[in-house]
Amino acid sequence: TGDERDARVESNFWLPCNAGDLAIIQVEGVLPPSIQALPLGPSEGTNGHDIYTFGFPAIGDIEGIGGNGKVISLLSKVDRSLIQLRSKEITVGFSGAPLWDKLKRRVIGIVSSIAELDPHRRLGETVFATPTETLLAVCPALHISESCPYRNLDVFTEADKDFFFGRQRVVDEMVDSLRKEPHFLAVLGPSG
């Protein structure tokens, strides 16, 4: 929306650099009604899924770019878990960005780091993310949803209203079009 908002770090919900480098922030005040929170989902079972994220690398006067990738595996370390990704686009400046699972249509983690090239010039596309399960462990107030909004070829009904939103601008444009030309309106779009 272009609005600027203050936010504060929640002192009870953070991890130091040596344990995950994570801070939960709380935006001050009420967000505009046009802002929709991204749903959080589990990272389990996402191997091979395509992901999307949005970051702010230092590339001139461009204010943010998208990045695609693929989940390779979930890794367990002694002190934490990580999601291993492959991406040619995610780089420095994406840290903290939500990791959107295109199939589950949920955020499954946040970008945390990129691997450095090894002596054999490999690992250049390796990225790591903190899974949502870690976010939930740090901040139990967060909610992770298991339900998947993708309905395959099933029909959307009123029971699916939680998954069918964000189209008011398009609906308003169609109503305007019908007012101007009430005899015909073609509605075309991709499945889903």
C-alpha positions in Angstrom: 0.0 0.0 0.0 3.0 2.3 0.4 2.1 3.0 4.0 5.0 3.1 6.5 4.5 1.3 9.8 6.6 1.1 12.9 7.4 -2.4 14.3 9.0 -3.7 17.4 11.1 -6.8 18.0 9.3 -9.1 20.4 12.0 -9.7 23.0 10.5 -13.1 24.1 10.5 -14.4 20.5 14.0 -14.5 19.1 17.0 -16.7 18.7 20.6 -15.5 18.9 22.9 -15.7 15.9 24.6 -18.9 17.0 21.2 -20.7 17.4 19.3 -19.6 14.3 19.4 -15.8 14.1 15.7 -15.2 14.3 13.6 -12.3 15.5 9.8 -12.0 15.5 8.6 -8.4 15.0 5.2 -7.0 15.7 3.8 -4.3 13.4 2.3 -1.4 15.4 -1.4 -0.5 14.8 -3.9 -2.1 12.6 -3.0 -3.1 9.0 -5.2 -1.8 6.2 -8.0 -4.2 5.2 -6.4 -4.8 1.8 -3.4 -6.5 3.5 -3.9 -10.3 3.8 -1.6 -12.3 6.1 0.2 -15.2 4.4 -0.9 -18.5 5.9 1.8 -20.6 7.5 2.1 -24.3 6.7 4.3 -27.2 7.8 7.6 -27.7 6.0 7.3 -31.5 6.3 6.6 -33.3 3.1 7.7 -30.4 0.8 10.7 -32.1 -0.8 10.7 -31.4 -4.6 8.1 -28.5 -4.2 8.6 -25.3 -6.2 8.9 -22.2 -4.0 8.8 -18.4 -4.5 10.1 -15.6 -2.4 10.7 -11.9 -2.6 13.9 -10.1 -1.4 15.8 -6.9 -1.5 19.3 -7.5 -2.9 21.5 -4.5 -3.6 20.9 -4.1 -7.4 20.7 -0.4 -8.1 17.4 1.5 -7.7 15.2 -1.6 -8.0 13.2 -2.1 -4.8 12.8 -5.8 -4.5 12.8 -8.8 -6.8 11.2 -12.2 -6.8 13.1 -15.5 -6.6 12.1 -19.0 -7.5 13.6 -22.3 -6.4 13.0 -25.9 -5.3 13.0 -27.6 -1.9 15.7 -30.2 -1.9 15.4 -31.6 1.6 14.8 -30.9 5.3 18.1 -31.1 7.3 18.4 -31.7 11.0 21.3 -30.2 12.9 22.0 -30.7 16.6 20.5 -27.3 17.5 18.0 -26.7 14.8 16.4 -27.8 11.5 16.9 -26.2 8.1 15.3 -26.4 4.7 17.8 -26.9 1.8 16.8 -25.2 -1.4 18.2 -24.9 -4.9 17.8 -21.5 -6.6 19.7 -19.4 -9.2 18.0 -16.2 -8.0 17.9 -16.2 -4.2 21.0 -14.3 -2.9 22.2 -11.9 -0.2 19.3 -9.6 0.5 16.6 -12.3 0.7 17.3 -13.1 4.4 14.1 -13.2 6.4 11.9 -13.4 3.3 8.9 -15.8 3.4 9.3 -19.0 1.5 6.1 -19.6 -0.4 5.3 -23.2 -1.3 3.6 -23.0 -4.7 1.8 -26.3 -4.3 0.7 -26.1 -0.7 0.0 -22.3 -1.1 1.5 -21.7 2.3 4.7 -20.1 3.8 6.9 -23.1 4.9 9.8 -21.1 6.2 11.9 -18.0 5.9 15.1 -17.6 3.9 18.1 -17.6 6.3 21.4 -18.0 4.3 23.1 -18.9 1.1 26.0 -21.3 0.8 29.4 -20.1 -0.3 31.1 -21.8 -3.3 33.3 -24.6 -2.2 36.9 -25.1 -3.5 35.4 -27.0 -6.5 33.1 -24.0 -7.4 30.0 -26.0 -6.3 27.1 -25.2 -4.0 26.5 -21.9 -5.9 22.7 -22.5 -6.0 22.4 -23.8 -2.4 20.1 -21.8 -0.1 19.0 -22.5 3.5 15.7 -21.6 5.2 14.4 -21.7 8.7 11.2 -24.0 8.7 7.9 -22.8 10.1 8.1 -25.4 12.8 11.1 -23.4 14.2 9.1 -20.2 14.0 6.3 -21.9 16.0 8.7 -23.2 18.6 10.1 -19.6 19.1 6.6 -17.9 19.0 3.8 -20.3 20.0 1.3 -17.5 19.2 1.8 -18.2 15.4 -0.6 -20.6 13.8 0.4 -23.3 11.3 -2.4 -24.6 9.1 -2.4 -28.2 7.7 -5.3 -27.5 5.3 -4.4 -27.2 1.7 -6.4 -24.6 -0.3 -5.7 -26.4 -3.6 -8.9 -28.3 -4.5 -7.6 -30.1 -7.6 -10.6 -30.1 -10.0 -13.2 -29.9 -7.2 -15.7 -27.1 -7.3 -15.4 -24.2 -4.8 -18.4 -24.0 -2.5 -19.4 -21.6 0.3 -17.5 -24.0 2.7 -14.3 -23.0 0.9 -14.7 -19.2 1.4 -11.5 -19.1 3.5 -9.5 -20.1 0.4 -11.4 -17.9 -2.1 -10.6 -14.3 -1.5 -8.6 -11.4 -2.7 -10.5 -10.9 -6.0 -12.7 -7.9 -5.0 -10.9 -5.6 -7.5 -11.6 -8.0 -10.3 -15.2 -8.5 -9.3 -15.7 -4.7 -9.2 -14.3 -4.4 -12.7 -16.7 -7.1 -14.0 -19.7 -5.4 -12.4 -18.6 -2.1 -14.0 -18.3 -3.8 -17.3 -21.8 -5.3 -17.0 -23.2 -1.8 -16.2 -21.7 -0.5 -19.4 -22.5 -3.5 -21.6 -25.2 -5.6 -19.8 -25.6 -8.1 -22.7 -22.3 -9.9 -22.5 -19.3 -10.6 -20.2 -16.7 -13.2 -20.9 -14.8 -14.4 -17.8 -11.6 -16.4 -18.6 -8.8 -17.5 -16.4 -6.5 -20.3 -15.4 -7.7 -23.2 -13.3 -7.7 -22.4 -9.6 
